[in-house]
Structures are given as structure tokens and as C-alpha cells.
């Protein structure tokens, strides 16, 4: 009868963990690192040994609650034995018969092993009375098979102290392996409210005048009935009201399980910044007991939203065999979005290099090709984030759809007998701006850069015999590469950054306060005769092929908005002054071993020597 009554109690506790309204007849909630937001993985040593696994509890909100039960998922249990659950204020090992043995200081209880999930009700519930506590379980692997070699289930949700491990052979000390994931073990807690949910918002709401303002909130469950519905009240400016929502998918009765919800606040008739307060007043028809049920923020109401043009900055080089896809991605984007696409190519270790990789505005330590949107989102200039064909257009558009803080435009003009480019940008905030920290960076781009030396050849890993041709890369801009050879000659490189005020330390800072709808004008000039690559050769080949770019950059170095315009010139001028086009770099012979590794001198055996003219010779040295 004792085992039967324990099972009945267990059933009630587990019902509470996933209860729907009216079903929870006790006050237990599941607590652990697995809130359903991560993926599950398996972990193990592949050895027959004893495992001790722990999770640290350091949430002050659960101090004073009572641990009634454990829930332990195990992949398979055929070759496992000796399961125990335990609670300890410290992780302690004692030497027994020459082995380090886990020694909990509060309680330890044996438990029968069942397949998939083991639920253990404590004989003596424990009330948490300290700021830090460890809960854990131990078991033996008696025989190694496909399941028992990795018997632990982890979640990719990361939590401090979420996974501690000690084993009798492999991990002979307690090790904090929280960087690998968190244990999916849960404890059932009693003593938390029936209905409780905190509310947070990370996005500042905005809208147009005379339109409702959408607000996105995250509800985080702290009550033992979960969340099936909620009621709320709001204040926005002088407007007040209330609302009710039923969730399409309930939030389970798991502590910190969460869900995003959207609300609509009433329209405002005039532009401005409006204070907003939202209170989650009830959960499932019961007063919300969470102390963090209020959100206070501000809503920006505009007459017209700034147009966001995200900038795609590509990092490339003619030596880089995978970089043709960035070349193509940039060309396709200009074809698809000729009016709004802003693209910049930074070259490395070729005739178009104007800065070292350490001077790039974004981190390229992963190697080339690389690209960033708004210096915030790392991506690929052809694929986007997924290697599923051309996709950068969707990624770029998703960033363009984010609200920009201000409008920006730019114009460029040749001056001083076409030896200088003057640029001017206007930055306009649609609302009064206070305590702002922005700067304008000007970038001068050149199109149709080309040359006939070996350094201008584009190394190409997309020749048809390697990459699959038009079936894999259907864009017409790719034809020159899949129809080409290992090196493609005669390319004209576009959107190449040849000068920037950032590199010269001449970015223009904005005032910290600006009045709505009053443009701030920033100016810069570039002397074309001084624009050279890192080897000292001039880079301007045709003054009719120049573009001006203005970037609005915040204090964190992120681009807030961008604009691009062709540099204007007088079409009546019949003789366009063009500085020297000799942009060749001095090229020495390069030496490689048979594996293609670059070496500094000829070694014994067969060497591949690439001459300054691009010919490859085989040289044998005894």
C-alpha cells in the first residue's frame, strides 16, 4: 500500500507540471534548465562507470519553496543500475576504497529505474533555506551499448551551473560543464503562486499617427497552473483601457517557460513620444501574483517612418576561390534593387586593398569570403544565413524592415577639375532626439576597376566541373564563373571601397541633441590623387565610375541607416581627367608544395612555382 499511495501522489504532482485550468489540485511546478526553448543532445563517456550529475539552484525567487519530487529523463535504462536522487549544499567527494565518491550533505534516496523518464517522489520533502543548492542524481553504467555510452540528455539552453558532472573514471573531480549545455533534470516545487507571470519587452514600440501601435511582450510563467489566458490593462499617453487574450498554445506549468504575445494599443492623433504602461493583471482568470507584472516604456509615433537601407559590406580578394559568390551576390542585388541597395566591397591582399584586415569595420577572423549587414548581422553575400541557393535578398530585406532611427541621404560631386570628390549627407530625425551619439562615415566607391596582371585574376572554385553549373547557380551573373577556368581574367570589379573617412579619422559627429524634421548636414572631401592601394599605386581609374556612400553609425559601431548616390560630373566636359591607371602590384614568384600549401622557399622534392606572369612550373630539388 505504501508504494501505491506514493504513485498516486506522484501522478498528482506530474499532472501539476502540465496542468490545464481546473486540473491542478496541488501546488507543484516543474523547475529546471529545460524550458522547451532548446534542442536535446546526448552526452556520455562511453565507459562502464558511475555517473554523478548535478544542477545548481541559485534563483532567490524559489528560496522557501519545497522540493517534493524529481523527474529524470534517461535515454534507455537496460544497462543502468543504482539510481539515486540527492540534494546537497556543496558538491563533495570522499575517498572510499580508493575511489572518490559523491557525498551529499542533505539527503540521498534510491529510486527504481524506468524507461525514458524516471519520476521520484521524495520520502521527506525538502524546503530550500539557502541561496545556493545542488540537486542531482547518480547511477551506474554496467555495460556499454549504443544508448548507455551516452546516457545523459542535455538541452542546448545555457544556464550558469546547469550541468555539473563527476564520474568514477573519466571526470574524477566535480566539473562544471555548463558550456556544453544543461541537464534536463527537473525538480517539482511547492510553495509558488497558482497564477504568476512576469512580462518583459525588448523592442520599443512604434507606429504612425492614427494607426494602432503593436507591442510584443514575453510572458514568463512562474505559476503552477501555467498560462492559458491573460488579462491586461494599459495606459498610453492619456488613453487607458484593458484587454483579454486566450493563447493558441498554452504555456506549460514549468518555471520560466515563456511565450511571446502581441497587443495593440490605440492610435494616437499626433506624432511624438508617448509613455506606455502595461500591466498583466490576471492569469487564467486569477489575479497575477508576480511582482514583475508591469512594463513601462515609451512608444514613438511618427508622421512618416524613416526609410531603412541596410548596407551589405562584403570582404573579398582575388586570391579567394570562394569569393566569386560574393561578387555575384552583390551584382544580383544591384539588379534587383537598383534604387535602394547599398553594397560595399573591401578587398584584401590584391590590387584593390586599401586597408589591412585588422582595419576592417567588422570581424573577419573566420576567413574570407565574409559579409555583414549594418555591421550587426554576419551573413554570406550570396547565400544569406542558409546555404540553400541565393538568399541574401531575403536577409537584406528583413534588416531593411527594421525601424531606422533617422533618414539619411547623400550626394557627391566632382570638383577642382575632377581631382576631388565633395560629399554631403543630410540626417533627419523624425522625432526630437536627446542625448544621442551618432556619426556619419563617408565611403567612396569605384566601379569597373580592372587590370591585366596576375593579381587581378579571380581565383575560381565555381568552374562547372566543380560546382554544378547553372542548375546550382542559375543567376546569369554566375555564368562567367561556372563557364570559366580556375582563374577568371577580364573581370570588372564594382562597389569597391577606395577611400573612407573612418580610415582617415574624419568621420563627422552629430550633435547630441537634434530637433525633429530639421536636417543635420555633414560634409567630407576626398582628393583623388591621394587615393592609393596599400602598395602605393593609384586606385582611381575613371572619375565617371564613382559613387558616394554615407553611413549613419551609432556609438556601438552599428550602422543605423545608409545612402548611396553616383558622383556627379559635368557631361559637357569632353576630356575627363583620369589619374594614372597603373594599379598593378609588384608580384614575385610564389612557391607551393604538392598539397597546395604556400611555402617560403624551394624544398627537397617536387615544388610548384607560380611565376609573376601566372605560369605554374614544376621544380624538383634533390
N, C-alpha and C positions, 0 to 999 in steps of 0.2 A: 504493500500500500504506500510505503514511503516513496518509492520510485514513481508510482502512478501519480501521486499528488505533485511531485516535482515536475513531471511532464505537463500536467495541467497548468501549473504556474508558468512554465516555460512558454507554452502556447500563448498565454495571455500577454506575456512580455513581448514576444515576437510579433504578435498582432499589433501591438502599440507602435512598433517600428515602422509599419507601413499602413497605419490605420486610416480609414476614411471616417467622415463625421458620423458619430453615433456608435462607432465600433470600438473606440478606445475606452476601456473600462478600468484602466490603471494609468499611472503617470510616468511611463518609461519612454525614453527616446534613445535612438542609436547614436553613439558618439564615436568618431574615428576620423582617419585621414581620407577615407574614400567617400566623397560626397556625390559621386556619379559623374564628375566632370573629366575624369582621366581615362586612360586605357589600361587594361590589365596586362601584366607581364609575369613570367615565371622566373624564379631565382633559386639557385641551389649550388652546392659544392660538388655534386656528383660522387659523394663518398658515403660510406656507412659510418655515421657518427651521430652524436646528439646535437640537436639544434636548440638554442635559446633565442627567442625573438621578443623584442620589446618596443613599445611605443610610449613616448613621453607625453604626459598630460601637464600642460602649463597654462591653461586658459583659466584666468581668475573667475570667469563667469560661472564655472562649474564647481568652484570650491563650495563645499557644504552639501553638494548632491551626493547621492548614494549609488554605488556600483552594485547592481543586482545580478548581472549575467554577462557572459562573454559570447561573442559569435566569431568563429574562426573558420574561414574558407580554406580547405585543403584540396589540391587538385585530385589526388587519388590516395587512398589510405591502405591499400593491400599490404604494403611492406613497411608500414609505420606502426610504432607502438609507444607506450609510456607517456601518453599525452597528459600534461598538467597545465593549468592556468594559475597565474600568480600575480600578486601586487607587491610593489616594493618602493620605498622612498629613495633607495640608492641601488645602483647596479653593482652587485658584489659577487666576487668569486672566492671560493675557499678550496684549498687543496685537499682532496680526498683520494687516497690510494694513488697518489702521484698525478692526479688529474684535477684541472680547475673545474669546479662545479658551481653552477649558479645557486646563490643563497638569498632568496627573497626575505625581507625583514618584516613583512606584514602578514601575508597568507599565501598558501600554496594548496591547490586542490586537484586531485586526479580526476580524469574525465574519460568516458568511453569514446573511442574514435568511430566516427560515422563518415560515410562518403560525402564528398563535396563540401558540406558545411557542418561544423560541429558547434552546437549550442550548449552552453554550460551555465546552469543556474548556481550561484554561489550558495553554499550551505549557510554562510554568515555574510550578509551584505556588508559592504564597507563604505563608510561615509568619508568623503575626501576632506581632510583637515589641513592640507599643506598646499603651498603654491606650485610645487613640482612633485609629480608622482609618475611611476612607471608601471604600466600594465603589460603583461606578456604571457607567452605560452612556450612550452618546451615539449619536445618529442624526440624519439629515436628513429633513424632510418636503418632498418635491419637488412635490407637488400636493395641494391641499386637497379632500377629499371628505367624505362623512358619517362615515367612520371615521377618516381621518387628521387631521380637525380636533380630535379628542380622542383621541390615540393612546395615552395613558398609562392604565394600570389602577392604581387605588388601592384600598386596603382602609380601611374605617372604623375599624379598630383604630388607636388612637392610641399613638405611641411618640415619645419625645424623639429628634429627629434622623432621624425615619423618612422624611422626604421633603424633600430639597433640590433646587432646580431653578435652572438658568441656561439662557437661550435667546439666540440671536443678535440678536433684535429686541425681544422683549417683556420679558424679565427679564434685563437686561444686567449684573446683578450676581448672585452666588450668593444665593438667598433661601431661608430656612428656612420651608417651607410645611407643617410637620408638623401644624399646627392644622387643615388641610384633610383629613388622612388620612395614610396611609403607602404607600410604593411596595410592590408585591407581588413585586419582585425578590427572589431568594434566591441565596445562595452555598452551595456544598457544602463542608462542613468535614470534615477528617480529624483524628483525634487525640483524639476524645471516647470515653467508655466504650461498650461494647456494650450494657450494661443499666444504666440510671440513671434514677431518677425521684425528684423531691422530693415531699414531702407537706405540705399545709397544711390548716388548718381555721379558719374564721372564726366558726363557731357553737359556742357552749358546749353540750355535750350534756346532756340531762336526761331523766328518766324517773320513773315511780312505783316504789315498793317492790315487789319480787317480779315485776317486768317487765323484759325486756331493754332495754338502752339503745341507741338508734340513734345512730350517729356518721356524719356526712358529711365526706368528705375530698376534696380536689382533688389528683389526681396530675398532675405536670407533667413531661413527657418531656425527658430530656437524653441519651438513648442512641440509637445508630444502628440499633437494631432496632425502635424504637417500643415500644408496650406492648400485649401481647395477654392477659397474665395477671399476677397478682402474688400473693405470699405475704406474710403479716404475722404479727407477734406482738403481744400486748397484756398490760398489767398494769393492773388497776383495783382499787384497794384491795389486798386480799390475794389477789385472784383473778388467775390468769395463764392464757394459752392461745395458740393460733395458728389461722390460717385460710388459705384459698386461694380466689381468685376468678378466673374466666375472664370477660373483658369481652365483652359482647354486640356492641360495636363497637370494634375496636382503635383505639388512638391512633397516628397516623401517625408515621413517623420524621422528624419536624420538631421542631427545638429549640423548647421552650416550648409545644408543643401539649399540651392538657390535657383532663382529663375528671373529672367528679365521680363518686365511688363511695360506697356506703353499707356500713357494717359494723354488726354487732350485738354489743354487749358483754353479758356475762352479768348476770343480775338480782342486785340487792343486797337483803338482807332488811330493812335498817333505813334510815331516811331520814338524809341527811347529805350532806356534800361529799366526794367520793372522788377522789384523784389518779388520773390516767389517763396511760399512756404507750403509744403505738402506734408500731411500727417496721415500715416496708415493707422486708422482709428480702430478697425476691427479685423480679426482673422477668423474666418468661418463663422461669422455672426457673434463672436465673443470679443470683448474688449482686448485690444492688443497690449500685452504686458511688457513688451520690450522697451527698455529705456532709450533706444536709438530708433524710434519710430518716426522722427521728424526729419525732413530735409529742408534746408534753407539754401537758396541760390538766387541767381538773377537771370532773367530772360531778356535777350536782345531782340528788339522789334525793329525791323528795317522797312524803309520805303522801297528799297531795291537791294538785292543781295549782290555782293561783290562777285565778279567772275573769276573763278579759280582756274588758273592754267598751271597744272603741275609740271615741273621741269624734270626731264629724264636725263641724267648725267651718266654717260657711258665711258668706261675705261677700257682702252684697247691698245693694240700695237700691231704693226705689220708682221712681226715675228710670230704672232699668236695664231695658231692654226684653227682655234675655235672662235676667234673673233669675227669672222665673216658673218656669223648670225647676228651680231650686234650691228654691223654695217647694214645688213638687210632690214633689221627691225627698225632702225632709225629712218631708213628710206621709205619703208611702208607706212610708218606713222605720218611722215610728211605728206604722203599721197592721200591718206585717209582723212587727215585733219590739217589741211594746209593753213588755216587761219589761226588755229589755237595751239598746235603742238610746239613745244619749246624743248629742243634737244641740244645737248652739248656733248661733244666727244673730246676726251682728254687722252692724248697719246703718250705711250711710254716706250722709251728706247728705240725710237725711229725718227725720221727727219721732221716729224711734226711735234716732237716733245718740247714743251715749254716749262715743265716743272718736273721734279722727281716724284716718285710715287709717295714719298713721305709728305709731300706738299699738296697732295690731292685733297679736295674738300671732304671726301668720305673715305672710310676704311676699306682698303682693297687687299688686306692681308691674306684673304682666301685665294688670291690669284686672279689673273685675267682669263677670260672676259668677266667684267663685273659691271653692275649699274645700280643706281639709287634713284628713287623718286623723292623729290623735295628734301634730299639729304636725310630722309627719315626711314624709308622703306627700301631694304635691299631686295633686288629682283634680278631678272635677266632681260636684256634689251630686246630679245626676240620671243622667248617662251613666256615671260612673266614668271610667276612663282612655281608653275607646274610645267613639266616637260611634256606637254601634250599639244605640240604644234604651236603656231603663232598665237600668243595670248597676251602680249604686252599691252594691246589696245584696251582690253577689259580692265587690266590692273591700273593703267594710267587713268582711265575714265573714273574708276572707283575713287581714286585720290582726288581727281578734279571735283567730284561730287561732295567732298568735304568742304565745310564753310571756310572761306578765306576771311581774314580779319580786315583786309583792305583791298581796294583796287590799285592796280599799277599799270602804267603804260610807259612806252619808251619810244624815242626816235633817235636816229643817228644821221649825221650829215658830214660829208667830206668838206674840209676847209684847208686854207693855206696851200692853194694849188694842188689839192688832192694828196697832200702829205700828212694830213691829220684827220682824225675822226672825232667829232664832238658829239657827245651823247647827253640826252636829257630825259629824266624819268619823273613822272608825277605820281605821288602816292596819296590816295584819298581814303580816309576812314569814314564810313557811313554814320558812325556814332562818335560822340565826343570820346577822346582817348586820353587816359591819365596814367602816369607812371609806366609808360611804355618804353621798350628798349629794342629798337629795330635799326637796321642799317640797310643801305642799298649797295649791292655789288653789281658792277658793270662788267660784262664779258663781251669781248669782240670775237666774232666767229668768222671763219673763212670757208667758202665753198670752192669746189673744183681744184683743190690742191693736188698736184701730181708731180711725178718725176720719173726719170728713166734709169736711175741707178738701182742696184740690187736691193738697197734698203727700202725702196718704195714698193717692192714686190710683196703682195699679201700672201703669207703662208696660208694654205687652204686645206683643211681636213674634211671638206664637204664635196670633194670631187665625186662624181657619180658612182665610181666603183667602191667608194667607202660609205656613202651616206644615203643612197636610195633614190636620188634624183627628184623629179617633180612630184612623184607620188608622196614623198615625205615632206618636201618643201615646195608647195605649189605656187608661192608668190613669184611673179615674174622677175622681181629683183634678185632672186636667188639663182637665176639661170646662169649668170656669169661664173658662179662658183661650182655648181654641180656639173656644168659643161666644161669647167676649167681643169687645170692641172694642179699639181701640188703647190705651185706658186702662180698667182694670178698677176699679170702685168697690165699696165694701162688703166688702173683704177683712178677715178677722180673722187677724192675724199671730201665730204661735206660736213658742215656743222662743227668744224674743228676749232677748239678754243686756242686762239693765238695770243690773247692778252686778257688780263683780268685785274681790276683794281684791288682785289683781295691779295693777289700775289705781290702787288706793289705797296700794300699797306695804305691804300687810298679809298677804301670804302667810305660812303657818306652816311654818317649817323643822323637819325631823325631826332627832332626834339622829343622830350619825354611827355609832352602834352600837345595834343593837336585837336583842333575844332572840327566837328563833323562837316563834311562836304567841302572843306577848304583844302585844296591840294598842297602838298609839300613838294617842292621841286628840288631834285638832286641832279648834279651835273658832273661830267668827267670828260677827259680828252685823252686820246692815245696818239702818240707820234709814230706814224707808220714806219719811219726809217729806223726806229729803235726796236721794232718787234723782230725778235730773232729766236731761233730754237736754242736748246741748251748747248749746242756745239758752236753757237755764234753766227749761224747763217741766217740771212733774212727769210721771213716766212710769208710776207705779203706777195702774192703772185699777180693778182688782178684786183684793183680797187673797186671794180664793179661787182665783185663777188663777196661782199662783206655784209654781216648782219650785226645789229646791236641787240644785246640781251640785258635786261635789268632784273635782278633778283631781290626780293624783299626778304631779309633774313632776320630771324629773331635772336634773342640773347643766347639760346641754346645751339645756335648754328643751323637750325632747321629753316628751310625755305618756306615762307608763308604764301607767296604768290610770285608769278613770273610773267614777263612780257618779252616779245621779240619783234623786231622790225628790220627791214632791209635798210642799209645805209644809203642815203640819197646822194645822187651826184647829178651834175648838170648834163643832160643829154646832148646839149649843143656843143659841148667840148669834144672836138674830133680827136685830139691827142690826149689819151688818158695816161698820166704819169704812173708808171708801174715800177716800184723798186726792183732791185735785182731778183731774178727768179732762181738763182743758183742756191737751192736749198739742199744740196747734196751734203751728206755727212761723210767724213773720211772713213773708209771701210778697210779693215785689214782682213787677211785670211783668217778663217775660223776653223778650229780643229775639233773633231768629234771621234769618239770610239765607235765600235760597230753597233753598240746598243743605242746610239744617238745621244749619248751624254757629252756635253761640252767639256773639253779638256784644254789646258793652257799650253801644252807642248806635245810634240810627237812622241809617242810611247812605243816600246817594242811591240811588234805585231802589226796588224792592219789598222791604218788610220784613214779617216775620211777628212779631206781638206777642202773647204769651200773657199774658192778664190774671191777676190774683190769683185770680179765680173760675174759671180754667181755660179761658176762651174764647180763641179764636185769631182775631186781627184782621189784615187786610192793610192796611199803611200805605205809601203811596207818597210819596217825598220827591224833589223836583227837585234 
